[in-house]
């Protein structure tokens, strides 16, 4: 009997899948074949499923029904998107992938959900990944998360944390780094980090940066009573980075920065080491290369799973807006959402933000965030310390006011002169208003003056 569609792949529904033993991967795909009205999308999806698990383009004798029943990727959801082009097939699809294929193995998991599948469709994007209970139990997630970060710094109130991005990206000596950090530390900054491009080069070794910065932070603590967290960049070859992380802790460092280019498995190895009991930040710049095929919420979820205490988050208020407004928000939301025993990862709406953006960022992302600023802190007209102060004031103002006008009045208070100066230089953006819920502009509510 000729069989076009393998039942072990197609005769499945989400309701009937063992949710404890299967990853559920959700994709969007769109294919166009000019002049071809019968595209047989299901055949494409069958090839994609087999390529992501057991099969190849030509079936071999060892590829038995038992093998496919046990290990094949299975289609559990197909949601066709209607369109008026007869030559386009477009859908949201869901595949179930049994974790028995690789058990606890992050690189192999990525091959299943984000491997050769991308070669099978003109446009395929991984939208979400559901991690089953039996797999989730094998991950530890962040050691600290946003609440643990506050405790380490000594911030008692529930508010965003400010973070100084050390600039320029590279070229500074460790002593210069320490001096810059001292100036923002006495301005009350909560955290600081190397730029992701900072590495061990001829004039800067991570051990020296840790030495100078930690000395500077101890000195600043005598004035402020607070010791910020310094996230030192140690991204390196996999056989070196774990030793660097342990060395950092031994010499007194209190935070680590690693980029996504390091690899999730290498990152997880460090975050799960009990000897490395300091926060670890995931920097996602390398994710930009994959953003057309993998959504940022997926990146956020996987990084949280592998132990990121904080992680950059794209936002449309950034100097490099990369994703839609909704995708940026959803990225932050999946980092904070309840997820079994996995602690939240602190979102970091980032890139080109300045004190005037604080009300929007707090309003959209909530108080459980870290707000990083480089030029938007160091470029303050009155210097680095004033820049750090302006951010502390901006965060306090964002938490205590309801409108832009109230925030401006807050900045005019004598005790908030640094924020006032920041607003005079950079201003504050106006959040666009939404028209989704009104049929007509004329029907939108407007205030009235009745005096």
C-alpha positions as CSV (number, residue, x, y, z in Angstrom):
1,X,0.0,0.0,0.0
2,X,1.3,3.4,-0.9
3,X,1.3,5.8,2.1
4,X,2.0,9.5,1.4
5,X,1.9,10.6,5.0
6,X,3.4,8.6,7.9
7,X,0.8,8.1,10.6
8,X,3.4,8.1,13.4
9,X,4.3,11.6,12.3
10,X,0.8,13.0,11.5
11,X,-1.7,11.1,13.6
12,X,-1.1,13.1,16.7
13,X,-2.7,16.0,18.6
14,X,-1.3,18.1,21.3
15,X,-3.8,16.8,23.8
16,X,-2.5,13.2,23.4
17,X,1.2,13.9,23.8
18,X,3.0,13.0,27.1
19,X,3.7,16.6,28.3
20,X,6.4,15.3,30.8
21,X,8.5,13.7,28.1
22,X,8.1,15.9,25.0
23,X,9.4,19.2,24.0
24,X,6.8,21.1,22.0
25,X,8.4,23.5,19.4
26,X,6.2,26.1,17.7
27,X,7.2,27.5,14.3
28,X,5.9,29.9,11.7
29,X,6.6,29.0,8.1
30,X,5.8,30.5,4.8
31,X,6.5,29.0,1.4
32,X,5.8,30.3,-2.1
33,X,6.0,28.4,-5.4
34,X,5.1,30.6,-8.4
35,X,2.6,28.9,-10.6
36,X,2.3,25.8,-8.4
37,X,-1.2,25.7,-6.8
38,X,-0.8,22.2,-5.2
39,X,2.2,22.6,-3.0
40,X,1.5,19.6,-0.7
41,X,2.6,21.3,2.5
42,X,2.2,18.2,4.5
43,X,4.9,16.4,2.6
44,X,7.3,19.3,3.4
45,X,6.3,19.1,7.0
46,X,7.0,15.4,7.0
47,X,10.5,15.9,5.6
48,X,11.1,18.6,8.1
49,X,10.0,16.3,11.0
50,X,12.2,13.4,9.8
51,X,15.2,15.7,9.3
52,X,14.8,17.0,12.9
53,X,14.8,13.4,14.3
54,X,15.2,9.9,12.8
55,X,15.0,10.0,9.1
56,X,16.5,11.2,5.8
57,X,15.1,11.7,2.3
58,X,15.4,8.0,1.5
59,X,14.0,5.4,4.0
60,X,16.4,2.7,5.1
61,X,15.6,-0.7,6.5
62,X,16.7,0.1,10.0
63,X,14.4,3.0,10.1
64,X,11.6,0.9,11.5
65,X,8.1,1.7,12.7
66,X,9.3,1.2,16.3
67,X,12.2,3.7,15.9
68,X,9.8,6.2,14.4
69,X,7.1,5.6,17.0
70,X,9.7,6.1,19.8
71,X,12.0,8.9,18.5
72,X,10.5,10.6,15.5
73,X,9.5,14.3,15.6
74,X,5.7,14.4,15.5
75,X,3.3,17.0,14.1
76,X,0.8,17.9,16.9
77,X,-0.5,21.2,15.5
78,X,-1.1,22.7,12.1
79,X,-2.8,26.1,11.9
80,X,-3.1,27.3,8.4
81,X,-3.0,31.0,7.9
82,X,-5.5,32.1,5.1
83,X,-4.2,34.3,2.4
84,X,-5.3,35.3,-1.1
85,X,-2.2,34.1,-3.0
86,X,-2.8,30.7,-4.5
87,X,0.9,30.0,-4.7
88,X,1.6,30.6,-0.9
89,X,1.4,28.1,1.9
90,X,1.6,29.7,5.3
91,X,1.0,28.2,8.8
92,X,1.9,28.0,12.4
93,X,3.0,24.4,13.2
94,X,3.9,22.5,16.4
95,X,6.1,19.5,16.7
96,X,6.6,17.2,19.6
97,X,10.1,15.9,20.2
98,X,10.7,13.1,22.7
99,X,13.5,13.9,25.1
100,X,14.5,10.2,25.1
101,X,16.4,11.0,21.9
102,X,19.1,12.8,23.9
103,X,18.0,13.2,27.6
104,X,19.9,16.1,29.2
105,X,22.0,17.5,26.4
106,X,21.6,21.2,25.5
107,X,23.6,21.0,22.2
108,X,21.6,18.0,21.0
109,X,18.3,19.7,22.1
110,X,19.3,22.7,19.9
111,X,20.0,20.4,16.9
112,X,16.4,19.1,17.2
113,X,14.6,22.3,17.6
114,X,16.9,24.6,15.7
115,X,19.0,22.6,13.3
116,X,18.5,21.4,9.7
117,X,14.8,22.3,9.9
118,X,15.7,25.8,8.7
119,X,16.8,24.5,5.4
120,X,13.4,23.1,4.6
121,X,11.3,26.2,4.2
122,X,11.7,29.5,2.5
123,X,10.9,31.2,5.8
124,X,10.8,29.3,9.0
125,X,11.0,30.9,12.5
126,X,11.0,29.2,15.9
127,X,8.4,31.0,18.0
128,X,8.3,29.1,21.2
129,X,9.7,26.1,23.1
130,X,7.7,24.2,25.7
131,X,10.1,22.4,28.2
132,X,8.5,19.3,29.7
133,X,8.6,18.6,33.4
134,X,11.0,15.7,33.2
135,X,13.6,17.8,31.4
136,X,13.0,21.0,33.4
137,X,13.8,19.1,36.6
138,X,17.4,18.6,35.3
139,X,18.1,22.3,35.0
140,X,18.9,24.6,37.9
141,X,18.3,28.0,36.3
142,X,19.6,31.3,37.8
143,X,21.2,31.2,41.2
144,X,20.0,34.7,42.0
145,X,17.6,36.3,39.6
146,X,16.3,39.8,40.1
147,X,15.3,39.3,43.7
148,X,18.7,37.8,44.6
149,X,20.5,40.7,42.8
150,X,18.7,43.2,45.0
151,X,19.7,41.3,48.1
152,X,23.3,41.1,47.1
153,X,23.4,44.9,46.5
154,X,21.3,45.7,49.6
155,X,18.4,47.3,47.8
156,X,15.4,46.8,50.0
157,X,12.7,48.3,47.9
158,X,11.2,46.7,44.8
159,X,12.5,48.9,42.0
160,X,14.6,48.7,38.9
161,X,18.3,48.4,39.3
162,X,20.6,50.8,37.3
163,X,23.6,49.6,35.5
164,X,26.7,51.4,34.2
165,X,28.0,50.1,30.9
166,X,31.8,50.8,30.9
167,X,32.8,52.7,27.8
168,X,34.6,52.8,25.5
169,X,34.1,49.2,24.5
170,X,37.8,48.4,24.5
171,X,41.2,50.1,24.9
172,X,41.0,51.2,28.6
173,X,43.6,50.1,31.1
174,X,42.3,48.3,34.3
175,X,43.1,51.4,36.3
176,X,41.0,53.5,34.0
177,X,38.1,51.1,34.3
178,X,38.4,51.2,38.1
179,X,38.4,55.0,38.1
180,X,35.3,55.2,35.9
181,X,33.5,52.7,38.1
182,X,34.4,54.6,41.2
183,X,32.8,57.8,39.8
184,X,29.5,56.0,39.0
185,X,29.6,54.1,42.3
186,X,29.6,57.2,44.4
187,X,26.7,58.4,42.3
188,X,24.7,55.4,43.6
189,X,24.7,53.1,40.6
190,X,23.6,49.5,41.5
191,X,25.7,47.5,39.0
192,X,28.3,48.0,36.3
193,X,29.5,45.8,33.5
194,X,32.3,45.5,30.9
195,X,31.2,46.0,27.4
196,X,30.7,42.6,25.7
197,X,33.6,43.4,23.4
198,X,36.0,43.7,26.3
199,X,38.5,40.9,26.4
200,X,42.0,40.0,27.6
201,X,44.3,42.1,25.4
202,X,47.7,43.6,25.6
203,X,46.7,46.3,28.1
204,X,43.8,44.7,30.0
205,X,43.6,41.4,31.7
206,X,40.4,40.4,33.5
207,X,42.3,39.7,36.7
208,X,43.6,43.2,36.8
209,X,40.2,44.7,36.0
210,X,38.7,42.8,38.9
211,X,41.5,44.0,41.2
212,X,41.1,47.7,40.3
213,X,37.3,47.7,40.1
214,X,36.8,45.9,43.4
215,X,39.2,48.2,45.2
216,X,37.3,51.2,43.7
217,X,34.0,49.7,44.9
218,X,35.2,49.2,48.4
219,X,36.4,52.8,48.5
220,X,33.0,54.0,47.2
221,X,31.2,51.9,49.8
222,X,32.8,53.9,52.5
223,X,30.9,56.9,51.1
224,X,27.6,55.4,50.0
225,X,27.2,52.3,52.2
226,X,26.5,50.2,49.1
227,X,28.8,48.0,47.0
228,X,27.6,47.6,43.4
229,X,28.0,44.4,41.4
230,X,30.7,44.4,38.7
231,X,30.0,42.0,35.8
232,X,33.4,41.2,34.4
233,X,33.6,40.0,30.8
234,X,35.3,36.6,30.6
235,X,34.0,35.2,27.2
236,X,36.7,32.9,25.9
237,X,37.4,29.4,24.4
238,X,35.4,26.8,26.2
239,X,38.4,25.1,27.8
240,X,39.5,28.5,29.3
241,X,36.3,30.2,30.4
242,X,35.4,27.9,33.3
243,X,38.8,28.3,34.9
244,X,38.5,32.1,34.4
245,X,35.2,32.1,36.2
246,X,36.6,30.2,39.1
247,X,39.7,32.5,39.2
248,X,37.4,35.6,39.2
249,X,35.6,34.4,42.3
250,X,38.9,33.5,44.0
251,X,40.3,37.0,43.6
252,X,37.2,38.7,44.9
253,X,35.1,39.4,41.8
254,X,31.3,39.6,42.4
255,X,29.8,39.2,38.9
256,X,30.4,37.6,35.5
257,X,29.4,38.6,31.9
258,X,29.4,35.9,29.2
259,X,28.1,36.4,25.6
260,X,25.8,34.0,23.8
261,X,28.6,33.2,21.4
262,X,30.1,31.2,24.2
263,X,27.4,28.6,23.8
264,X,24.5,27.7,26.1
265,X,26.2,24.5,27.3
266,X,29.4,26.2,28.3
267,X,27.3,28.9,29.9
268,X,25.3,26.4,31.9
269,X,28.5,24.6,33.1
270,X,29.5,27.8,34.8
271,X,26.2,28.8,36.3
272,X,25.7,25.4,37.8
273,X,29.1,25.3,39.4
274,X,28.5,25.8,43.2
275,X,32.0,27.3,43.5
276,X,31.0,30.2,41.2
277,X,28.5,31.7,43.6
278,X,28.2,35.1,41.8
279,X,25.6,36.5,39.4
280,X,26.2,35.6,35.7
281,X,24.8,37.8,32.9
282,X,24.0,36.6,29.4
283,X,24.8,39.1,26.7
284,X,22.8,38.4,23.6
285,X,24.6,40.4,20.9
286,X,25.5,37.2,19.1
287,X,21.8,36.3,19.0
288,X,21.2,39.0,16.4
289,X,22.7,36.7,13.8
290,X,19.9,34.2,14.4
291,X,16.9,36.5,15.0
292,X,15.3,35.9,11.6
293,X,14.9,32.2,12.4
294,X,14.6,32.2,16.2
295,X,12.4,34.5,18.2
296,X,13.8,36.5,21.1
297,X,11.4,35.0,23.6
298,X,13.0,31.6,22.8
299,X,16.5,33.0,23.3
300,X,15.3,34.4,26.6
301,X,13.7,31.2,27.8
302,X,16.7,29.0,26.9
303,X,19.1,31.5,28.6
304,X,17.0,31.5,31.7
305,X,16.9,27.7,31.6
306,X,20.7,27.6,31.5
307,X,21.1,30.0,34.4
308,X,21.2,33.6,33.3
309,X,20.6,35.9,36.3
310,X,20.1,38.9,34.0
311,X,20.0,39.3,30.2
312,X,19.7,42.1,27.7
313,X,16.2,42.6,26.3
314,X,15.4,44.3,23.0
315,X,13.1,47.3,23.1
316,X,11.8,49.7,20.5
317,X,13.0,52.6,22.6
318,X,16.6,51.4,21.9
319,X,19.1,53.0,19.6
320,X,19.2,49.6,17.8
321,X,15.5,48.5,17.7
322,X,15.6,44.9,16.3
323,X,12.2,43.4,17.0
324,X,8.6,44.5,17.2
325,X,7.3,46.1,20.3
326,X,5.3,43.0,21.2
327,X,8.3,40.7,20.7
328,X,10.4,42.8,23.0
329,X,7.8,42.9,25.7
330,X,7.1,39.2,25.4
331,X,10.9,38.5,25.8
332,X,10.8,40.3,29.2
333,X,7.6,38.5,30.2
334,X,8.9,35.0,29.6
335,X,12.0,35.9,31.7
336,X,9.7,36.9,34.7
337,X,6.9,34.3,34.3
338,X,6.4,31.6,36.9
339,X,8.3,28.5,35.7
340,X,8.5,25.7,38.2
341,X,11.6,25.9,40.4
342,X,13.4,28.2,37.9
343,X,14.0,31.7,39.3
344,X,13.2,34.7,37.1
345,X,15.9,36.2,34.9
346,X,16.1,40.0,35.2
347,X,15.2,41.6,31.8
348,X,17.4,44.5,30.7
349,X,15.7,46.8,28.2
350,X,18.8,48.2,26.5
351,X,20.9,50.2,24.0
352,X,20.8,53.9,23.8
353,X,18.5,54.5,26.8
354,X,18.8,57.7,28.8
355,X,17.1,59.0,32.1
356,X,14.1,60.4,30.3
357,X,13.2,56.9,29.1
358,X,12.8,55.6,32.7
359,X,9.0,56.2,33.0
360,X,8.3,54.3,29.7
361,X,10.6,51.4,30.6
362,X,9.2,51.0,34.1
363,X,5.7,51.4,32.8
364,X,6.1,48.8,30.1
365,X,8.4,46.3,31.8
366,X,7.6,46.8,35.5
367,X,10.0,47.2,38.4
368,X,11.7,43.8,38.2
369,X,14.3,44.9,35.6
370,X,17.9,46.2,35.3
371,X,18.3,49.3,33.2
372,X,21.8,49.5,31.5
373,X,23.2,52.8,30.3
374,X,26.5,53.6,28.7
375,X,26.4,56.9,26.8
376,X,23.1,57.7,28.5
377,X,24.9,57.8,31.8
378,X,28.5,58.7,31.0
379,X,27.4,61.4,28.6
380,X,25.7,63.5,31.3
381,X,26.8,67.2,31.0
382,X,28.1,67.3,34.6
383,X,30.1,64.0,34.4
384,X,29.9,60.4,35.4
385,X,28.8,60.8,39.0
386,X,26.1,63.1,38.0
387,X,25.0,60.7,35.3
388,X,24.7,57.9,37.8
389,X,22.8,60.1,40.2
390,X,20.4,61.2,37.4
391,X,19.5,57.5,36.8
392,X,18.8,56.9,40.5
393,X,16.6,59.9,40.5
394,X,14.9,58.9,37.2
395,X,14.1,55.5,38.6
396,X,12.7,56.9,41.8
397,X,10.7,59.4,39.8
398,X,9.3,56.7,37.5
399,X,8.2,54.7,40.5
400,X,6.6,57.7,42.2
401,X,4.8,59.5,39.4
402,X,1.9,58.6,37.0
403,X,2.3,61.1,34.2
404,X,5.0,62.7,32.1
405,X,4.1,66.1,33.6
406,X,4.5,64.8,37.1
407,X,7.8,63.3,36.2
408,X,9.0,66.6,34.8
409,X,7.9,68.4,38.0
410,X,9.8,65.7,40.0
411,X,12.9,66.5,38.0
412,X,12.6,70.2,38.9
413,X,13.0,69.6,42.6
414,X,16.3,70.9,43.9
415,X,17.4,67.5,45.1
416,X,17.0,66.1,41.6
417,X,19.1,68.6,39.7
418,X,21.1,65.8,38.0
419,X,17.9,64.4,36.5
420,X,16.8,67.9,35.4
421,X,20.1,68.4,33.6
422,X,19.7,65.0,31.9
423,X,16.3,66.0,30.6
424,X,17.6,69.3,29.4
425,X,20.2,67.5,27.3
426,X,18.2,64.4,26.1
427,X,14.6,65.1,26.8
428,X,12.1,62.3,27.3
429,X,10.3,60.3,24.5
430,X,6.5,60.4,24.3
431,X,5.0,56.9,24.2
432,X,2.8,56.4,21.1
433,X,-0.9,56.1,21.8
434,X,-2.8,53.0,20.7
435,X,-5.9,53.1,18.5
436,X,-6.8,49.5,18.6
437,X,-9.7,49.8,20.9
438,X,-11.6,52.6,19.2
439,X,-13.4,52.4,15.9
440,X,-12.8,56.1,15.2
441,X,-10.4,58.8,16.4
442,X,-13.5,60.9,17.1
443,X,-14.6,58.4,19.7
444,X,-11.5,58.5,21.8
445,X,-11.9,59.9,25.3
446,X,-10.5,63.4,25.8
447,X,-10.2,65.5,29.0
448,X,-12.5,68.5,29.5
449,X,-11.9,71.8,31.3
450,X,-15.1,72.6,33.2
451,X,-13.9,75.7,35.2
